[in-house]
Amino acid sequence: MDDFDLGRLSPYDFETVCRDLFEQILGLPLEIFSEGPDRGIDLRHVAEDGSTTIVQCKHWPRASSARLVRMMLREELPKISALQPDRYLLATSVSLTAAAKDKLVAGLAPHVIGPGDLYGAEQLVAELGKRQEIVERHFRLWLSSTGVLQSLLRKESLVRSADLRADIEKCALTFVPTPAFAEAERRLAEQDVCIVTGGPGVGKTTIAKMLAAKYGFQGYELVAVSPDVDEINAAWRDDVPQFFYYDDFLGRSTFGDKLKKNEDSRLLQIIERVRRTPGKRLVLTTRDYLFRQAERMYGTLQDAVLSPILYFVNPAGFDADLAAQLLYSIVHHSAIPAAEKRRFGERGTWTRLVYSENFNPRLAERTLGLSGFFGTPTEQVAEQMLANFEEPERVWEEVVEGELDDACLHVLEVLSVLDVDSGVSVSELAEIWQRYTRAIGTPHTLPVLHRALKVLDGALLTIWGHGAEDLWVGVHNASVLEYLEGRLHRGRCDLDALIDSFTDPEHLARLHVIGSNLLDGRINRKLRERAQAMADVVLECLVAPCPYSSRFSNRTYSIGRTSWIAHVTDVLAHAESLRSAPLVEHAVGDLEELDDFRPGDAGTFVELAELLATVQVSVLVPRPLFTRLQAFVVGCARDLLRGFAREGFAGWSRFDLSWAVNVIKEHAPGDDPRSLEAAELAVAAWRRQDDEAFARKVEARRTAAGADDVGGVEESPSAVIERLRVLLASTPDD
């Protein structure tokens, strides 16, 4: 604990260290402000009598004291004079000579009381050395101290332990303490052993390495274990506090044996030995689904009472403040150009990233790490990260394609078609899954299904219910379903066997919707081979016949002629997608009845115009029928425009009028019915009114939030989020 490298701190780290330190030095609570370089405030205290104390933080670890003095007197003095603080203190990572302090005291008078209010790097290190509790809270301070590095390297435990020390240093650069870290830390302190589990990318390894760092700081020797738990016995020394770290102790795949011969029993013996020996700690990490499979494979693990030492890192999203701290740390310490770091500080970009539902530190690090490699551009990195957050399913690629056995894959392939958003009963899943595995030639029994679900539960799937007869399955994260649907699109399963395994029309309807949403030729091409069956599916599940009976009750609902038009339009849309002659025949039969139809209620003409547009682009509907429909719809448009009176149109009827104007201009361009010009002017005026009303709503939302538009995010960013944005936006080129 003889010195600290303040240069390892980011500007925000430096501010938070200074806040904790000067709160003790001054005995005053201090606020971190987000105004940034324009006002010159970093830390401030306002007393009840209105007197103000300001602590300015200048983190220029590579600058000279002469440069700092010039900058303070030329750029900062006008800001200080404008603020008129009752007391002003400067904290800087620059080494201040006695001459530099004298110049600053003279130049910043009367706000600086004396040289004692100017803290250079040496003074800050000295003050921190008196306050170990502050140092412990800030990892990046003490991980670089000479004493700590020597303690991590001392003795000759294992070469891997030296590698672990290097990994810890790198990991600490971007580490932000999270609630998950605090919980794992608590369990380790209470139980002496902690097994950290969770899905990929949730921070298991980071938590374990930072726990190793903390115990290394306390004087423990670090021992990295791999690939056999017996290495703990070999490295064991009774007279030395030791921290044993066994990363991915079950490997990285579900294929093959997880543990060596009798290692399950030896592992449990080691756990008990660590727990009964003072001065020993053991942290193991593994992916949750691998641990569940190991429990099934090794009865000793299943019989052991491991719940007190087992901690599952919940993959639920980070709150915005924590996401901002993580993202700031990752971007600040990345190798991307300073100009690209400043782009992250643009308000709209920064806030969309921080508030993203799919925020993921691993994706953020991967995006920044790949910048400039493998043909990826070095510019617009922030935009690349936004795009990656919008496609988080890539997180699941490695797990699904490389680490799951066939039984688990087949479960996911079946679930990709079912309504997992609402939940799928295990009994329904089992019936389809068994048909599917038989169809592809690898039949499995129900116990295999249950074991597969146990492996997947908590990582990719969520299982709930009461008792074996009432269990339901859903996906753990929406991005899992997006990835699974993409697998169907990419042909990574036997589509013919999958389609043949579904007997409920609703399932085939859902598969058709997936294919249509993905604009997928592969899925719908397979469904087209089942022309009559898919025609029945569409009419039963995807469009409502008129009248129809609800499948959820015995009531019969009467659908008006307006819905009849929408029904024909939907049938034709599905007919085009499936190239279905039976569906076209059904729609054509309905279109033959147009002579009996006359639009009545408001909103009817909109649906009629949409039907005309659908028939116009269809390659299946006979052209004479389109010509007849065209003449019919143009006639209805003329009827709407005839005798136009603006005051007679409101609500949906305005949309009818707008569509009628468009139909006349597109399908009867030589026609100029009376009132067309007046109707066009009215439509344009209504659109302007709508645009102005929308603009007023947006402005009202901005005023209420107290912030500029941030791309759909309604929350007003907190002081932490805004301060971090300002720091990134002001990243210097040097």
Phi, psi and omega in degrees: 000034187272339175200166180228144177264097180293340180294341178284346182279144170283166177306321180289320175303316182298319179296316183290324174298315179297321178300310181298321182290312185284339171298324177282319181297316184270340184070030183229144172287137183239143177256142171269128182257155184255009183295330176078206190291345186284336182243341176083017178256133170243307179235141183212145170230128177247117181283170181298329180277004178092353179292146189238134172243128181239134172247114179269129181252119179241107184257090179233071189298338182257006183271158176271161179294327180296318179296318179300315181300314180301314181296318182296317184283330182273316188257323187270330183302316178300325179292318180297317180297324179290326182283329180052056178287153176285333175213137181232130177237146178243129174239123184220149176275005176275139175287123182259121174283166178298322180294320179296319179296319180299318180296320181291319179299317180290318185285330183261004177297149003268010187287325176270124184289318182188181182299339178292345178266008178245113185250108173274185184302317183295319180293321179296315179299318180298317179294321178295324179298337179275352189229080185296328182295327176290316180300318181298328182287341185243095187307315189291345174290302191273343178295338181259002179288146186301317182297321181291315180299321178293324180292328179288333185260347189294159183068184183235045186306294180205148174299324181299331180292327173294321176297322179298319178300318178296319178297321180296317178302314181294318182295323184293337181300324184247004184290137173232121180303130182242166174302327178295319178297316181298321181291316178297321178298319179296314182296320180295320180296324183277324189250348182071348179224141176216128173259114183262118182238167179156176179285176180291140174083008182266357174103019181300309183295321178299315179301314182297318181292323179287331172294319176300318180298316182297318180286331173297322177298328181274003175103007179281142171280134181266131178234115177272130186250132175181138001254017185224139183296340179296343176299334177294315178297321182293326183268355186295132174224118187300327188266010184233128172297130184226143176243116181261130184236116183238094183276140179049053186292347175255014181081193184237013183213154177275357182280138173075184180288141181277323187235153178287176185306125178061013183290333178298316179292319180295325178297315179295324177295319179296318179302314180294323180296317179297318185291334181261002182248118177299147176080017178234140176224146180223126175236128177239148176233148174197160175284143189301317183290333175290322178295319180295321179291323179295323176302321180291321184284327185242106182300330181298322179291323182290325182284332182290147177271092185257354187303324180295333183257359183264124178235121179265121178280111183293127181280008179301153186298157176281148172289164191297320179299315180292319177300320180296317179295318179296313182295317178302313182297319180294315182291315183302319184269004180281169181265009181289157182300154180302323180298323179288325176297321179295329179296328175296334180277000175292134192307309184296315181297310182302313185290322177297321178293313185294321183268004181299133177296337183256023180304131183212116182302323181295318177297321179298313180295321181294320179299313181290323182292329181274351182299122180092353180248154174053036176083000179282140183289154177269354179254163180057041180293323179299318179294323177298320180294319176302316179296321179293322177295329179285344178235061185288354181298343179297339177299330186271352184303308183297318183293307187292316187275336186244348190234355182254146178279176186299319182299317179294317179300317182294326175298314181294324180294320177291316182294336181296342180260335185279167184276072183287342176300319179273339182108140180239131179291143180297327179295319177294317178300316183299318182298313181289319182299319179292322176297319182294313182294328175292319183295329180266003173086014177229068183298140179235156178269167181298322176302326177295319177300313183297322177294320179298317179297324179294322178296318186279337184297130177095335180258300179252333184239161172237131181240134180216171179133186183232107177082163184295337183271354184222058179252142181232153184236137172218171177274148183286333185212141182301331181292337176297313181295320177301318180293317182296320177294324176295327177298320177300316181299323182275002175072034182270014173218170180279096185296321180300313179296321181295314180298318181293342182278346181262124179252340180279126179306328181299325180292317178293325177298318179295320179297321178295320178296319178300313179298322181288321179295326181272002187049048193263114176290329186295308184294309184291334176295320177293322181290330179297335179291349180244059192304305185292320180297318181287330175298317178295321180298313181298313183291330182275324190245327189258337173228149186263116173299165184236120348285174180219162177252132179293135179287352181258358178203175179268002182286148175250127184259134178269120181260131180287174183296333177301314179292334176297319178297314179298324178299314180296319179299315180295318179300317180294321179298315178291326178299319178296315183297321183264357186050050190261110176297318179300322180290321177298318179299319178297313182293318179299320178300321178290320181295334179296341183270008184301331182301332183272358188257137172222126180297139182234284185294157177300141181096345182293319185293327177303313181293326179294318179294323177295322176298317179299317180296322180292316180293325182300321183269356182287139175262000185256331183282132179303138182299323177301325179291322176298317181299319180294316179295321180300313180297321181296313183292321177299319177299319178296324178296318178300319180300321180294322184279337184298128177066035183304131173228117188303321184291348181272359184246131177206157176057230183297329182296335175294320176296319177304314181298316180300315179294323180297318177300315181296320180296315179299314184293327182272317189258347177218060187299335179277351183276137180223071182296154177303146177077000180299314181296318179295321179294318178300315180297320180294317179299315179299320180294318178297321179296319178297319178298318179296318180297318180293320178296319179296318179299321179295321178295318179298316181296321178297321179294319179297316181296317181295323182282339182071025183210163175291166176299131182237041172070040176096351178280125186269340181289145171277122185303142179288171179298323179296312181299316182291322179296318180295322177299314181299319180297318178293318181297336181255021178304124181284155177293328180279000000 
